[in-house]
Amino acid sequence: MSAQNLTLLTDLYELTMMQGYFETQENQTVVFDVFFRDNPNKGGYSVMAGLDQVIDYIKNLNFSYEDVDYLRGLGLFSEDFLHYLSGFHFSGDIYAIPEGSVIFPREPLLKVVAPIMEAQLVETAILTILNHQCLIATKASRVVYAAQGDGIMEFGLRRAQGPDAGLYGARAAVIGGCVGTSNVLAGEMFDVPVMGTHAHSWIMTFKDEYTAFKEYARLYPDACTLLVDTYDTLKSGVPNAIRVFTEMREAGIKPKSYGIRLDSGDLAYLSKKARKMLDDAGFQDAVIAASNDLDEFLIHDLKMQGAAISSWGVGTNLITSKDCPSFGGVYKLAAIQNADGEFQPKIKISENIEKITNPGNKTIYRIYDKETGMLRADLICFADETFNTEEEDLLLFDPNATWKKTLLPGGTYTMRELLVPIFQHGECKYESPSVKEIAEFCRQEKKTLWDETKRLFNPHKVYVDLSQKLYDTKTKLLNEAHR
């Protein structure tokens, strides 16, 4: 599947502002930050996803003859500006946190350093890509956590908000921890496992349930999971499945995986009853899978009730993040380069303290406890700041509640810079890992989080702090604005 040109996937005001800059001022270099203000579902963390599609978007960013003709037909743009667009290419720098990383509110996930017309154009597409895929990766991670080590299969394609949402949502779900997807195109494009069984319609087209199960087992002896709730789960479905499994065993057929799937009813009750029936028949290794409008909260409750389920197919609530359908990422101007090449910090002020931006050309350091390797905090600072972790004490404080302070003595902590170069002078300098590699990286990332941060209810907050230099600059700009 070839990369798609998304150049016109932008809001009209990005183009009208571009023309305004073209007509009224120099194309000065600026810094824009992408960040979000709150974790979805009031969670303790989020997961970075979507960078690979952002890279494809930037690589293919150009206005075709048809694009320029269409814009000309709107009657809004001058011929000089349209001529500029006909030769457009991205020439700036992009830095980003790698996919699979755990991320937190207010820190830059991606930073664009580019001439202002270029930086303005890419806003909408970058936001729509990152907002969607970070949201689904985060939701998947929550569902995976609730399953306590059981496999989660992404089954949501038919309920996704369109083909792209189903496709890239499946990719994001695997990054977040799903073991596979029902989406065959996602399997081909991203080299991830594809999974599925059969529908009720398969059983209904045969003369009886037993025959349907027997034919399915004949066709797919190595992966035989039978849907047992078409008619009566405990009186018909499970007994007929056991009958087929018994015949397979007597014929010497040893499937690589086999079991049953429940798609309706009281999953806790039915799974426990089915488990006993399977065990009593000698099929202790048969898998019991479940689907039926699952999410992290229902899975959590079913685990608490002792449901005998070890594989979960999660569809609608995952692929749409139904209870929290928006990630809320924003794209804000942070600095403008002056004639001397220095970046002058810019700040957006609001009566809502959460909407006051962090000014300047920045980077992020992740701080770990040196002894345990566990994450302590993230530190936003200016891009040229350096730290001596062995000798310098590090004072961390909440930028909004400054009395909340933690002092880390030198030698007790380590730091890792999160933002890495993706594009430099318009050329891509970064090669995305495979989706499987990103998923494994994400799994390792979550190991650095305390259990209190990963829990579904009232999670502990990981602080994103400002360096003293950045905090002082922000305070100065706020004071100047209120004079």
VOGU-3710 file (C-alpha; in Angstrom, 3 decimals, decimal comma):
1> msaqnltllt> 0,000/0,000/0,000  1,728/3,187/-1,172  2,100/6,263/1,020  -0,742/8,727/0,604  -0,186/12,395/-0,163  -1,928/14,235/2,650  -0,743/17,739/1,765  -4,271/19,189/1,627  -5,273/17,367/4,816  -5,216/20,678/6,638
11> dlyeltmmqg> -7,578/23,305/7,949  -8,177/26,205/5,605  -6,903/28,725/8,140  -3,426/27,153/7,986  -3,251/28,137/4,314  -4,722/31,600/4,813  -2,199/32,245/7,600  0,583/30,971/5,342  -0,410/33,503/2,711  -0,553/36,174/5,396
21> yfetqenqtv> 3,020/35,400/6,432  4,027/35,276/2,766  2,626/38,745/2,133  3,451/40,592/5,362  6,679/39,382/6,956  9,859/37,402/6,627  9,540/33,630/6,809  11,201/33,546/10,218  12,148/30,274/11,906  9,914/29,295/14,811
31> vfdvffrdnp> 9,420/26,486/17,327  6,044/24,752/17,741  5,346/22,119/20,416  2,807/19,291/20,295  1,572/18,338/23,768  -1,580/17,260/25,604  -3,037/18,435/28,892  -4,676/15,345/30,442  -4,303/11,582/30,190  -7,341/9,818/28,685
41> nkggysvmag> -9,752/8,205/31,169  -8,032/10,024/34,049  -5,186/7,526/33,685  -1,683/7,805/35,062  0,157/7,795/31,728  -0,288/7,702/27,952  1,523/5,927/25,107  3,227/7,624/22,155  2,116/6,353/18,730  1,717/7,682/15,194
51> ldqvidyikn> 5,227/8,961/14,503  5,768/6,629/11,558  2,739/8,065/9,737  3,923/11,596/10,537  7,228/10,727/8,871  5,438/9,462/5,738  3,328/12,623/5,708  6,342/14,934/5,843  8,235/12,935/3,220  5,322/13,223/0,782
61> lnfsyedvdy> 4,506/16,862/1,503  4,134/18,660/-1,843  1,400/20,464/-3,756  0,464/18,755/-7,012  -0,779/20,655/-10,066  -4,288/19,503/-9,153  -3,863/20,807/-5,590  -2,756/24,223/-6,808  -5,592/24,391/-9,354  -8,096/23,534/-6,650
71> lrglglfsed> -6,740/26,261/-4,363  -6,798/28,747/-7,231  -10,456/27,955/-7,739  -11,261/29,004/-4,164  -10,494/32,608/-5,088  -8,573/33,217/-1,831  -4,961/33,016/-2,891  -2,680/35,194/-5,012  -0,769/33,826/-7,972  2,534/34,619/-6,250
81> flhylsgfhf> 1,545/32,533/-3,241  0,271/29,693/-5,424  3,584/29,735/-7,290  5,357/29,406/-3,934  3,182/26,424/-3,048  3,910/24,702/-6,365  7,562/24,381/-5,325  6,927/23,716/-1,637  8,913/21,208/0,383  9,576/20,887/4,101
91> sgdiyaipeg> 13,032/22,197/4,992  12,899/22,296/8,782  13,726/20,094/11,756  11,431/17,781/13,699  12,204/16,161/17,037  9,920/13,610/18,692  9,567/11,111/21,499  9,865/7,622/19,934  6,761/5,490/19,524  5,999/3,135/22,377
101> svifprepll> 7,303/5,569/24,989  5,181/6,342/28,015  4,275/10,024/27,932  2,696/12,539/30,276  0,704/15,769/30,075  2,296/19,115/29,209  5,556/17,737/27,797  6,368/18,184/24,084  5,729/14,907/22,251  6,972/16,440/19,021
111> kvvapimeaq> 8,765/19,692/18,246  8,823/21,453/14,878  11,647/23,913/14,206  11,044/25,406/10,765  10,222/28,553/8,776  6,852/29,714/10,018  4,947/28,986/6,807  6,131/25,376/6,855  5,531/24,971/10,580  2,025/26,366/10,228
121> lvetailtil> 1,050/24,057/7,362  1,924/20,798/9,134  -0,083/21,515/12,300  -3,407/19,903/11,411  -2,112/16,651/9,931  0,383/16,079/12,732  -2,334/16,598/15,320  -4,892/14,329/13,679  -2,312/11,539/13,317  -0,870/11,745/16,826
131> nhqcliatka> -4,159/12,446/18,596  -5,757/9,328/17,130  -2,927/6,855/17,479  -1,783/7,981/20,953  -5,392/7,638/22,104  -5,821/4,072/20,834  -2,379/2,934/22,027  -3,184/4,313/25,475  -6,595/2,641/25,559  -5,066/-0,668/24,474
141> srvvyaaqgd> -2,452/-0,411/27,207  -5,181/0,029/29,815  -7,100/-2,982/28,501  -3,924/-5,085/28,498  -3,194/-4,054/32,089  -6,681/-5,115/33,191  -6,198/-8,560/31,617  -3,259/-9,296/33,952  -1,147/-11,130/31,408  -3,928/-12,676/29,310
151> gimefglrra> -3,781/-12,035/25,572  -5,831/-9,161/24,151  -6,923/-9,417/20,509  -7,982/-6,226/18,713  -11,321/-7,020/17,029  -12,666/-3,554/16,206  -12,326/-2,971/12,463  -16,040/-3,109/11,636  -16,816/-0,595/14,405  -13,969/1,842/13,714
161> qgpdaglyga> -14,732/5,316/12,362  -13,671/4,416/8,852  -10,909/2,388/7,162  -7,980/4,586/8,261  -9,112/4,572/11,878  -9,432/0,792/11,751  -6,066/0,346/10,068  -3,884/2,706/12,097  -5,932/1,999/15,209  -4,970/-1,670/14,897
171> raaviggcvg> -1,309/-0,676/14,610  -1,587/1,540/17,685  -3,397/-1,227/19,601  -0,518/-3,644/18,988  1,941/-0,969/20,147  -0,145/-0,635/23,301  0,153/-4,363/23,991  -2,431/-6,312/21,976  -1,127/-9,684/20,798  -2,766/-9,351/17,390
181> tsnvlagemf> -5,624/-7,982/15,316  -8,493/-9,259/13,184  -7,539/-6,651/10,550  -5,879/-8,510/7,681  -4,660/-5,372/5,885  -3,010/-4,202/9,112  -1,355/-7,596/9,334  0,044/-7,235/5,816  1,130/-3,605/6,140  2,626/-3,722/9,622
191> dvpvmgthah> 3,686/-7,377/9,925  1,604/-8,045/13,033  -0,272/-11,269/13,907  -3,813/-11,640/12,545  -6,380/-13,583/14,547  -9,987/-14,710/14,328  -12,353/-17,659/14,503  -15,797/-17,804/12,915  -19,174/-16,085/13,253  -22,577/-17,350/14,317
201> swimtfkdey> -23,532/-17,408/10,627  -21,092/-20,314/10,058  -23,024/-22,472/12,516  -26,438/-21,337/11,343  -25,763/-22,428/7,737  -25,261/-26,090/8,738  -27,990/-28,569/9,652  -26,837/-28,560/13,279  -24,178/-27,139/15,585  -22,169/-30,342/15,867
211> tafkeyarly> -21,755/-30,586/12,085  -20,668/-26,952/11,890  -18,041/-27,508/14,588  -16,830/-30,734/12,985  -16,370/-29,107/9,579  -14,527/-26,144/11,070  -12,207/-28,488/12,956  -11,565/-30,436/9,730  -10,619/-27,239/7,897  -8,532/-25,679/10,685
221> pdactllvdt> -7,234/-28,454/12,942  -4,225/-26,453/14,163  -6,262/-23,419/15,271  -9,670/-24,639/16,301  -11,567/-22,160/18,469  -15,315/-22,800/18,382  -17,990/-20,189/19,061  -20,346/-21,912/21,487  -23,187/-19,464/22,184  -25,252/-19,592/18,981
231> ydtlksgvpn> -28,021/-21,646/20,549  -27,402/-22,677/24,177  -23,891/-22,316/25,572  -23,907/-24,928/28,319  -26,511/-27,395/27,006  -25,459/-27,389/23,359  -22,376/-25,336/22,490  -19,845/-26,614/25,019  -20,991/-30,276/24,819  -20,742/-30,221/21,028
241> airvftemre> -17,296/-28,621/21,198  -16,161/-31,309/23,643  -17,549/-33,968/21,284  -15,462/-32,578/18,403  -12,321/-32,207/20,552  -12,747/-35,815/21,689  -12,971/-37,020/18,088  -9,845/-35,036/17,222  -7,970/-36,595/20,131  -9,092/-40,108/19,169
251> agikpksygi> -7,917/-39,466/15,593  -4,469/-38,450/16,887  -4,908/-34,800/15,916  -2,997/-32,502/18,251  -3,901/-28,872/17,470  -1,421/-26,100/18,224  -4,246/-24,156/19,812  -7,869/-24,994/20,459  -10,741/-23,972/22,685  -14,036/-22,121/22,788
261> rldsgdlayl> -15,218/-18,525/22,501  -18,032/-16,895/24,456  -19,719/-13,879/22,897  -22,797/-13,311/25,055  -24,355/-13,922/28,442  -22,825/-13,774/31,912  -19,191/-14,316/30,970  -18,023/-14,997/34,523  -20,663/-17,653/35,200  -20,514/-19,282/31,768
271> skkarkmldd> -16,719/-19,396/31,624  -16,462/-21,087/35,038  -19,084/-23,661/34,108  -17,462/-24,259/30,710  -14,028/-24,593/32,311  -15,267/-27,376/34,590  -16,923/-29,173/31,686  -13,747/-28,983/29,579  -11,520/-30,069/32,465  -13,762/-32,985/33,368
281> agfqdaviaa> -13,532/-34,143/29,746  -9,730/-34,028/29,872  -9,242/-30,764/27,971  -7,485/-28,759/30,654  -5,377/-26,942/28,045  -8,353/-25,754/25,995  -8,478/-21,971/25,822  -11,603/-20,052/26,790  -11,771/-16,797/24,840  -14,376/-14,080/25,275
291> sndldeflih> -15,688/-11,090/23,380  -18,924/-9,045/23,747  -18,428/-5,275/24,297  -15,419/-5,650/26,566  -13,308/-2,829/27,961  -10,733/-2,508/30,740  -13,356/-1,999/33,429  -15,434/-5,048/32,511  -12,330/-7,213/32,165  -11,150/-5,960/35,571
301> dlkmqgaais> -14,484/-6,934/37,128  -14,566/-10,332/35,403  -11,056/-11,105/36,676  -12,169/-10,172/40,190  -15,114/-12,591/39,815  -12,778/-15,432/38,885  -13,820/-15,708/35,252  -12,054/-18,669/33,620  -11,065/-16,651/30,550  -7,503/-16,383/29,285
311> swgvgtnlit> -7,971/-14,685/25,907  -10,011/-11,561/25,213  -11,280/-10,128/21,935  -11,885/-6,406/22,413  -13,544/-4,443/19,635  -15,709/-1,328/19,730  -14,598/0,057/23,073  -10,933/-0,250/22,138  -10,800/0,847/18,498  -12,980/3,910/19,198
321> skdcpsfggv> -11,836/4,521/22,789  -15,575/4,814/23,283  -15,623/6,309/26,785  -12,921/8,877/25,970  -12,946/9,498/22,206  -10,473/12,408/22,068  -6,811/12,709/23,063  -6,720/16,499/23,193  -3,271/17,193/21,777  -2,503/20,794/20,834
331> yklaaiqnad> 0,128/22,605/18,745  1,452/25,825/20,220  4,063/28,405/19,254  6,927/28,364/21,776  9,738/30,485/20,316  10,771/32,727/17,411  14,341/32,973/16,171  15,772/36,506/16,084  18,300/38,030/13,700  21,170/36,759/15,861
341> gefqpkikis> 19,963/33,180/15,621  18,701/33,071/19,189  15,271/31,700/20,041  13,106/34,216/21,854  10,613/32,446/24,147  6,909/33,033/23,512  4,088/32,247/25,919  0,324/31,875/25,635  -1,488/33,166/28,725  -4,875/32,023/29,964
351> eniekitnpg> -7,069/32,411/33,018  -7,021/28,602/33,086  -3,623/27,743/34,545  -3,480/24,450/32,617  -3,608/26,364/29,331  -0,585/28,564/30,028  2,160/27,244/27,750  5,816/26,586/28,525  7,951/29,002/26,480  11,177/28,515/24,562
361> nktiyriydk> 13,098/25,951/22,537  12,921/22,984/24,868  13,776/19,336/25,377  12,750/16,714/27,940  14,782/14,500/30,233  13,377/11,408/31,891  14,685/10,941/35,410  15,160/7,456/36,852  16,109/6,214/40,282  19,657/4,952/39,797
371> etgmlradli> 19,269/1,965/42,122  15,901/0,637/40,928  15,648/2,020/37,389  12,125/3,217/38,145  10,809/6,462/36,675  10,812/9,406/39,099  9,740/12,344/36,924  10,130/14,072/33,569  11,984/17,376/33,390  11,278/19,992/30,719
381> cfadetfnte> 14,178/22,361/30,185  15,764/24,549/27,524  17,422/22,589/24,735  20,888/23,899/25,635  20,746/23,040/29,345  23,102/20,336/30,673  23,116/18,372/33,909  25,823/16,581/35,887  23,964/13,643/37,368  26,896/12,421/39,438
391> eedlllfdpn> 27,708/15,670/41,208  24,669/17,951/41,015  21,671/17,714/43,309  18,461/18,018/41,297  15,511/19,937/42,703  12,180/18,868/41,229  9,065/20,926/41,803  5,546/21,059/40,437  5,355/24,142/38,176  1,803/24,877/39,320
401> atwkktllpg> 2,163/23,930/42,971  5,748/24,953/43,631  5,657/23,930/47,288  5,631/20,289/46,140  9,374/19,706/45,941  11,716/16,724/45,786  15,495/16,915/46,060  17,474/14,162/44,333  21,086/14,067/45,589  23,797/13,804/42,954
411> gtytmrellv> 24,676/10,202/42,149  21,217/8,825/43,040  19,530/9,412/39,695  20,071/9,061/35,955  18,667/11,088/33,062  17,749/10,243/29,469  16,807/12,790/26,814  13,472/11,869/25,231  13,268/14,023/22,094  15,299/12,561/19,228
421> pifqhgecky> 16,002/14,079/15,785  13,533/12,891/13,135  14,086/15,433/10,323  17,043/17,792/9,949  16,998/20,430/7,224  14,090/18,601/5,637  15,822/15,210/5,442  14,627/12,248/7,464  17,324/11,042/9,860  15,267/8,449/11,694
431> espsvkeiae> 14,291/4,905/10,766  11,201/3,613/12,521  11,507/0,221/14,218  9,029/-2,506/13,305  5,678/-2,512/15,081  6,705/-5,629/16,994  9,896/-3,891/18,147  7,919/-0,805/19,183  5,467/-2,983/21,120  8,310/-4,669/22,987
441> fcrqekktlw> 9,872/-1,272/23,723  6,512/-0,127/25,099  6,330/-3,221/27,309  9,762/-2,432/28,729  8,837/1,233/29,178  5,828/0,303/31,313  8,084/-1,762/33,576  9,681/1,509/34,726  6,316/2,781/35,980  5,281/2,166/39,553
451> detkrlfnph> 2,183/-0,022/39,976  0,465/2,971/41,559  0,773/4,824/38,254  -0,560/1,960/36,120  -3,698/1,215/38,135  -7,053/1,965/36,512  -8,599/3,850/39,416  -7,109/6,975/41,016  -3,589/6,404/39,686  -0,580/8,141/41,184
461> kvyvdlsqkl> 0,441/11,204/39,187  3,887/11,289/37,564  5,148/14,818/37,777  6,365/16,711/34,752  8,566/19,410/36,191  10,345/22,471/34,818  14,024/23,242/35,193  14,776/26,234/37,376  15,921/28,217/34,333  12,723/27,476/32,389
471> ydtktkllne> 10,549/28,189/35,425  12,264/31,546/35,985  11,817/32,498/32,310  8,142/31,521/32,383  7,572/33,520/35,575  9,299/36,568/34,091  7,143/36,455/30,936  3,987/36,094/33,012  4,930/39,055/35,187  5,708/41,198/32,142
481> ahr> 2,377/40,309/30,569  0,461/41,434/33,666  2,109/44,846/33,983
//
